């Protein structure tokens, strides 16, 4: 998760309601509950590596960035102070420790003691939105079980950072594994930290390239704790500067270029988007709504935000969901030596089930 998150895409102008031709079609897809797709998109032309429109500055947009502890939950933020340095709300060390306990219990995230200013900055917005006069009142409301606010609480404290084909050395390994699986049908892939969609769409692009088709035996499910980033992922619309590092060939094959009210944006082609099922999931839940056995799990740059016991618990739940020859892809800074009885390293942060687990 390395790029700052983008706010939601502005709505299309009235009257523009269709996507331009996008190549071969897999049939109609039901309208998504996570949000409608923007309009006025055209195929991206490969005349140059990237035309000037691909680096066009984004229109000014307001609102807070979206966030997620999945694809990685690292938080950033300011001091949340009013002009002159005086804080709007009293925020004691006891309040901070209470927040740390709640986010750990609910999402398994261990907040660093150095994040106190960030926590104030993020949650002060929630106090204003809920008309609470103190952190004590706000946290008491959470503890009484306000499910809607729990979601906003978690979303506020986590920041999702990602990019297309991040840690690119994994994707040739993934493609080779797909080839080795041969005629297995279905081949099941789970992206457990979908974030704003760059990683699952990179997975889908690799699948389409490997099979030279949008119609493949591969089933991709992409999950995340944060419903805000899932909505962005499901829409599949990105500012051009988010896709400019992709090759001209991939841009042409997998994206549509916006015009009019959507100028400066690119939309994932419907054929690619239909390859992925997006769903909300908390890795700490008692059960996962993911159908196995799984051939591949991408769980990259997630575990670093959990302590070792929580990591072990999650990995021990992954293992029985996987095929004996399944692969687990982790982030570059993650190591599972403490779970060597469950997963064995193949190098390059790729893991397979240990012999004791099979």
N, C-alpha and C positions, 0 to 999 in steps of 0.2 A: 504494500500500500504506500506508494510514494508520491502521488499527485494530490494536491488539494482538491477537495470535492467541489463540484459545481452545483449551483442552485438549480431548481427545476427549470425546464425549457419553457419559454413564454408561449402562450397559446397561439395557434394559427389564426389568421384573419378569417372573419366570417366568409363563407362561400368557398373556401379552399379546403377540400375534404378528401383528396385522393392522393395516392402515391403513384408515381410514374412507373412504367414497366420495369420489372426487376428480374428478368430472366425467367428460368423455368420455375414453375410453381408446384408446391406440394398440396395444394388445395386450400380452402379457406380455413382460417383459425378462429375459434370463438373469441369474441371480444374479451379482453383481459380485464379482470377485476382490479388490477393495479394501475390502470390508467389508459387513456386512449392515446393513439399515436398522432404526432403532429402531421401536418399536411404539406403539400407543395414540395415534393422531393423529386429529383431527377438523377439519372445515372451519372456517376462521376467519370469524367473523361480522362484518359491517361496521356494526354498530349505532352504533359511535362510531369516531372516527378511530383510536384505539387504546385498547382496554380496559385496565383496571389490570393484567390478567395479562400484557400485552405488555411491561410495564416491571418485572415481578416480579424481585427480586434473584436472581442465579444461585446455585445451591447450591454450597457450598464444594467445590472440586476440587483435587487435587494434580497434580504432574507439571510438567515443563518445557513451555514453549510450543513449538509447531511452527514450522517456518521454511522459507524458500525464497529463492534468489537470483533467481528469475524475477519474478514480479510485483513484487517488488523485494527486493534482497538487502541490506538495511541491518541492521547488527548493533547490539544494545544489550546492556548488561550491567554488572554491578558488578565489584568488584575481585577477587572470588573469594577472600577472605581469611577465615581463622579468627578467632574472637573474640580480641581483643588485637592484631590486625593482622598476625600472622605467617602467611605463606603455607604451605600444606601441601606444595607442590612447588616446587622451584627452577625458575624460568622466566627464562632469560637473553634478552638481545637477539638472540643468535644463534638461539635456539629460535624466537623470534617471526619473524625473517626467514625461517626455514625453513618455518614455517607459511604465511607470505605467499606464498612461492614455490610451495608445494604447492597451495594453493587457487586460485592464478592458473592454474597448469598444468592443473588438473583441471576447474575451472569458469569460468575466465576472469575471476574476480572480483578486483578490485584493493583490497586491504584498506588502509585509511588507517593511517599510523604511529601515529595517536592511538588505535587500537583494541587496543593491547597488553593493557590490563586486561580488556577484554571477552573477548579470545581466551583469556586465562588462565582466566577465570570459566567459560567454556563448555567448554573442553577438559579442565579439571580433572575434570569429571564423567566424561568419557570415560576418563581415566586410572584413576579409581576403578572404573568398570564393567569395564575390561579388566585390572584388577589390575596395572597398570604403575606402577613406582616413580619414573619420571622422564619428562619430555617427550621426551628423547632416545630412550628405549626405545619410547615410543608412536609417535613419528614414524618410527622405523626399521621398526616393524611395518607402518605404512601404505606405506612405500616398497617393502616386499617384496610388496605386492599383495593385501592383505586386502580383498576387494571389499565385504564386508558392512560393515566398519568405515569404508571410504571414504565410503559413503553416510551413515553416522552423523556422520562428520567434517564433511562438507559441510552436513548438516542442522543441526549444532550451531552453525556459524559464520554462518548466514544467518537473517534474520528476515523473515517475510512480513507485510506490512501491506496491507490492502485493505478495500473496502466495496462495497455494492451501488450501482450507477450512479455510481461515482466519475467525476469529470470529466464531468458530465452533458451538456455541450454536444456530445459525440461521438455520442450515441445518436440524436438527430434526424437528423444527417448520415448515420449508418449506415442508418436507416430509409428515408430518401429514396433512398439508393443501392440498397437492396433493391428499391424500387419501379421504379427505372430499369432494373434488370436484367430486369424483366418476366417472360417465360416461360422464362428460362434454367433449365435443370434438369440436374444439380444446381447450386445456388449453394453454393460452398464457403467456409467461414469458419474461420480458425485463431486461437484465443486462445493465444498462446505463453507466457503467464505466468498459468496458471490459479489459482495460489495455493490458498486454501481454498474457492474456487468462486464467490465473489461476482461476479467479472467475467464468467465464462462464463454464469452463470445470468442476469445482466443482459442479456447478448447474446441468450440464448434467449427471455427475456421480450419483448425488443424484436421479435424475429422473430415470436413468437406474436401480438403485438399488430398488427404490420404485416400479417400474413396472416389475422388474426382466426381462427386455428386452431392447434392443436398439430401438425397434419399439414401440413407445408410442404415445398417443394423444397430447403430449406436444410440442409446438412450441417455440423455444428459439431464440431470437434475441439479439445480443450483439453489443453494439455501443461504440465508443470512439471518442474523438476529434482528437487524434493523429494517423495519418496514419502509422507511424513507428511501434508503438506498435500493431496496428491491423494486420500488416503484420506478426509480430512474433506470435500473437495469432492464425492467420489462419493457419500458418505452423504447430503449435502444437508440436514443438520440444524444449526440455528443457534439460539443463545440469542435470546430475544425482543428484547433490546436491540440485536441486530445487524440486525433487520429493521424496527425501529420507525419509521424514516424513510421507508419505503415507503408509498405511498398506501393507504388502506383498500381501494380497488378491486384493486390489485395483490396485497395480502395475501390477499384472498378468492379471487382467481382462481388464484394460483400457489402458495399455501402451505396446509399443514394445521397445526392448533394441537394441541400436546401436552397430554395429561392424565395423571393418575396419576404414574407414575415419570417421565414426559416433560413434566410441567408446567413451564412456563417456557421451552419450546423450540418452534420451528416447523420443519416439514419441507417441503422442496420437493415439490410434487405429482409423482407418478410420470410424468405425461404430459410435464412440463417436463424432468424428469431424463432421460427417454429420448431427448431431442433432442440430448444431448451425449455424446460419446465422450471419456473421460479416459484419458490415457496419459503415461507418464514419458518425458521427453526432455531431453537436455542440448544447448543451442544450440551447443556447441562440438563436438558429435559430427560424424564425417565425413559422415554421411548423416542425413536427417530422415525418419522414417516417416509423413510427411504427404502425402497424395495431392493433386496439383494437377490443373489450374491453379486457383489460389486467387483468389477474388473479393475477399476482405477478410482482412487480417492485423491483429490487435490485438497490439501489442508495446509495452505502456505501462509506463513506470517500471521498465524493465529495463536499457536501454542505459546509463543513468547509472552503473551499477556496473561497466561495462566501459571499458577505455581506448579511445582513438580507433581504433587499428589493429584491435582486436577488434570494435568496432562496425562498422567498414567491412567486415570479413570476413563478419560475419553478414548485413549488409544486401546484400552482393553475392550471398549465397546465397538471400536472399528473392526477389530480382528475377526470376530465371528460373522461379520457382514460381508467379508471379502472372499473372493475365489482363492484357491490355493496358490495360483500364480498371479494374484493381484498385486498392483503397485500402489504405494502411497508416496505422493510428492509433498515435500515439506519446504519451508522457507529457508533462505540461505543462512540465516542466523540461528536456525533451530537444530537441536540435536536430541536424539531419543536414546542416548546411551543408558539412561536410567530405566528404560523399558526394553532392554535387550532381550528379555524373555518373551516379548510380544513381536517386535519388529527388528529386522536385521538390515543394516545399511548396505546399499549397493554402490555407494559413492554419489557425489553430486546431489546430496540431500534427496535421494530416492531410496525408498525402503520396500522390503518384501516381508512377508510373514516369517517369523523365526521357525526353525524346525519343530520347536516345542509347541508352537501354536497351531501348526497345520494338522 
